[in-house]
Amino acid sequence: MAARDEWSSSLECPKCGKTGEVTFSEDDHPWMKGDTWRIESISPGFEVRTYGRTASETQFECVDCKELARK
C-alpha cells in the first residue's frame, strides 16, 4: 500500500463568518496514475460544492448560507 501525504486548508464563509477546515490526502508517489487525492475530513457546516481535478480546484460552501467558502 502506498504512503499518503496529508495537508489541511482553512475554510471561511464570507457571509456568516463560519470557519472550518478540510483535510486532503494524496499518494506520495508522483508516477501513480489516476485520481490520487481525496478529502479525508471536512468540518461540520461545510460541504463540497464542486469536485475539481485537483484538491486546489475543489470548491466548498457553507451549508447554511450556500456561499462559496474561502480557502
Residue pairs with C-beta under 8 A, 6 or more apart in sequence:
2 27
2 28
2 29
2 32
3 27
3 28
3 29
4 25
4 26
4 27
4 28
5 25
5 26
5 27
5 28
6 23
6 24
6 25
6 40
7 23
7 24
7 25
8 21
8 22
8 23
8 24
9 21
9 22
9 24
9 55
9 71
10 19
10 20
10 21
10 71
11 19
11 20
11 21
11 22
11 42
11 43
11 46
11 60
11 69
11 70
11 71
12 18
12 19
12 20
12 69
12 70
13 19
13 46
13 62
13 64
13 65
13 67
13 69
13 70
14 67
14 68
14 69
14 70
15 62
15 65
15 67
16 62
16 64
16 65
16 67
18 45
18 46
18 62
18 64
18 65
19 43
20 42
20 43
20 44
20 45
20 46
20 69
21 41
21 42
21 43
22 39
22 41
22 42
22 43
22 46
22 60
22 71
23 39
23 40
23 41
23 42
24 37
24 38
24 39
24 40
24 55
25 37
25 38
25 40
26 36
26 37
26 38
26 55
27 36
27 37
37 54
37 55
39 48
39 55
39 58
42 48
42 60
45 62
45 63
45 64
46 60
46 61
46 62
46 63
46 69
47 60
47 61
47 63
48 58
48 59
48 60
48 61
49 59
49 60
49 61
49 68
50 58
50 59
51 58
52 58
52 59
56 71
59 68
59 69
60 68
60 69
60 71
61 67
61 68
61 69
62 69
